[in-house]
Amino acid sequence: MISLVRDNALDQPQDIPPGWFIKLVSGSYSHTEYPFTSADDQQSILTIQANPLDEITEVWQETIVFFLSFVLFTILAFITVNLAFNRSLKSIEQIVDGLQAIEKGNYKYQLPEFNTLEYDSIANAINHMTAELRLAQQENSALTKHLLNIQEKERQHLAQELHDELGQSLTAIKVMAVTARHPKSDTLKITQSISEICDHLMQVVRTMMHQLHPLILTELGLKAALDNMLKQWQSRNPNISVSVECSDRVDVLQQDVTIHLFRVIQECLTNIVRHANARHVAIELSIENNSVYLSVKDDGQGCDMESIKSGFGLRGMQERVTTLGGELKINSYAQQGMTIMAIIPL
């Protein structure tokens, strides 16, 4: 019996895959046997078996193309990610530089626009914050300048009062004292004049002290100081009625809180007299939920909210309330009066 197997060595491709790859993808392949009788009556068997080398070579080439494509794609992806990452780092550096400039007080610094939506949103928010800080800085500078001017005017007024009232009165007392030495002087009349001058000086000193700082606020508390201030205020403005609801608990507040509340109410009443043309004012001062609630409401002509924002009186009240960690709210409508509310946490 003769078994014939065709030799495909001559048909093998030139680019033969490596042996490990052939072993990796090779498997057992079926074969077919055909017995036949040759011309010389010899029995032979023809065996036909597949040779997958061509397909393995084709798979090997496709594998090489796939891995080359994968490596090329990986390199391109790495380059793209690296460029995007460097771009992000550059944007972050610009944002950090901007924040450092703002930290140093350079509120004119503006971040540029970014192509990335997220970074551009952050830049817009920072630019908006910088603009608000610049505006607040300008308002604080203007308020500081205004307060310094008021301080200088008060000092000038105080010096003028001391010169006009105290200086002249003391001079008059000295002249009367010298005159009283004369044997024929009217001592009773002189002493009466000196007494009248001293009473006048006491009234002047008391008024000046009240303008500088109300002593009743320190001695008797906020409620008594408000009552005293409102009595004096209403005596000067009899055409305006005032109603007050003040809790007794306000007298236990700390000194810094009481003086600021007193000045806020004083400023509110001053603005009402100057601008509101009101007939009635309602003041409420209470302590609830560990917070101080102040409300000053008038029935005047009201005003435009934009116009009052530029006033130094309102800024002064806001600064006082903000200093105490509180919040100041203002509501006003034309011909419907104005309501000023302050909430100060204790």
QUIRAQUI-V908099 format. One record per helix or strand. SS is the DSSP state (2 for helix, 1 for strand). FROM is the first residue (numbers start at 1). LEN is the number of residues. If there is no record, write none. Layout:
SS,FROM,LEN  SS,FROM,LEN
//
This chain:
1,2,4  2,9,3  2,19,7  1,31,7  1,43,7  2,53,51  2,117,64  2,187,26  2,215,5  2,222,15  1,241,6  2,248,5  2,255,22  1,280,9  1,291,8  2,305,4  2,312,12  1,327,6  1,338,8
//
